[in-house]
Amino acid sequence: MKIKNYFQQFHNIVWVLLAGTILARGTAFMTLPFLSIYLSRNLDLHPFLIGLTVGISPLMATFGGFVGGQLSDRYGRKPVMLSSLLVLSFVYYGFSLANSPGWFILLNALSGLCNSFFEPTSQALMSDVTEKEKRMRVFSLRYTAINIGASVGPLIGAFLANSSPKLTFIITGTAYFSYLIFLLVLFNKFSIQRNESKKGASFIEAVRIVRKDKILRYLILGVILINVGYAQIESNLPQYLEGSLENGVMIYSVLLSINAVLVVFMQMPISHFAERYRPMQILIAGSFILSFGLICFSFVNGWITAIIAITFITVGEILIFPSNSILIDQLAEDHLRGTYFGAGQFRKIGHFFGPVLGGYFLSHYNGQMMFWIISLIALGSIFFFMLGNRVSVKIVVADAKK
């Protein structure tokens, strides 16, 4: 009975999105973390060009997220989400056929654009159909779902990276297409018209509203710097480990799985503890811990040090990323929720510059120097989070005086 009550506390669409997240992210984690290795082995690209290829996806997401979120406020969540999944499925089939850097750059750009349409829209939809006091739990469950998929995907990806790397692209494309069909059927079954009938602001009005929100601006700037550091995990860390450790690819895949498993088991207790503090305060603490984890990677010489480093990274991300989502939800008015979550995609500027900067330092200096410089950049996020926290305190004080 308790299990039934637990599932009934959220809309059926929420559970569908969570299940789809596990499937889609699990197969994506078979592919994207090993893209840099695939390009290095099969196309013999320079690390800087590999960084550019990997980084083009978040660059496109930077601009696409705001547009996609705003369109979902104006025209509904369903058309934006379904069209994004359709293109994503063809993108991964295209990866299996690509044989030149230009095709990989184009396809990865489309991947970033479509993901930037889908992610903020799905988060907005989850918030649409969930009571306000339960949204922190929903965002925590969503982050857990991502990491359940991530706990299995890298291990399969590591095996296929050596035996049949193109098969991972085909499997991922099929997973996204299956997700599309499943969502299409269930959207017709479950009614969510009340949320989709509410029209948001025009594009120009949305830009004006978001630009005036100081807290959102500081949040985005801070998370951009965080993502410069976190982007190394999927771009330059595998190259660094492969070149400096025996069985580096296997160690990397296990680290990704450890990261995901730790998130699954630690997410809820850490989130429960974090609810006592303001989101900006949690972001500051997470920045310290994640930056320290990056420094730890500069000293990696085997399994133990690698596991210690990924553990600090994990705790930092558990504090940062769900807090980022709940803060955006708190800032947004109901009819602008998609727009705000879309604006949050500007944080992926860090995912573009991170691989490029890391690739430059890795090729011109060494891995240790790269992690030290990148960790200092990530630590700079604290400045913006402190400014955002100061503004939020002033607003609370002003509201209390009214």
Secondary structure as UniProt FT lines:
FT   HELIX           2..8
FT   HELIX           12..31
FT   HELIX           32..34
FT   HELIX           35..42
FT   HELIX           47..75
FT   HELIX           77..97
FT   HELIX           101..128
FT   HELIX           132..134
FT   HELIX           135..163
FT   HELIX           165..189
FT   HELIX           193..196
FT   HELIX           203..212
FT   HELIX           214..230
FT   HELIX           231..233
FT   TURN            234..235
FT   HELIX           236..244
FT   TURN            246..247
FT   HELIX           248..274
FT   TURN            275..276
FT   HELIX           279..297
FT   TURN            298..299
FT   HELIX           303..331
FT   HELIX           334..336
FT   HELIX           337..343
FT   HELIX           344..348
FT   HELIX           349..364
FT   HELIX           367..379
FT   HELIX           381..401
//
